[in-house]
Amino acid sequence: QVQLVESGGGLEQPGGSLRLSCAASGLTFSTYYMGWFRRAPGKEREFVAAISWSDGATYYPDSMKGRLTIFRDIPKNTVYLQLNSLKPEDTAVYYCAGKRDIQANFDSWGQGTQVTVSS
């Protein structure tokens, strides 16, 4: 059973940066993929980024390219999401998720971490 624990959220001013962390335990598949999603107030959950645990290949929706970066630290079993040039519309609960391979659905989820962008 994979367990995911997010941290790093908080209050940040517009234009600022935050780095979210997702510590994973119980990873047993070399083909594992990790991802980040977010849910803003009153909106549907939105895919933010994903990364292949084995080779570090990254995936972003077009709407997210340019302001954020997903990367991993294998010895620490941790995936990060670097958020730059934050905007108020980035305010959301950010969730870490995992799946066993690229074709599977994400089926392991963290508890979420709140990011609030406000002046």
Helices and strands as residue ranges (DSSP letters): E 3-7, E 10-12, E 18-25, E 33-39, E 45-52, E 58-59, G 62-64, E 68-73, E 78-83, G 88-90, E 92-99, E 108-109, E 113-117
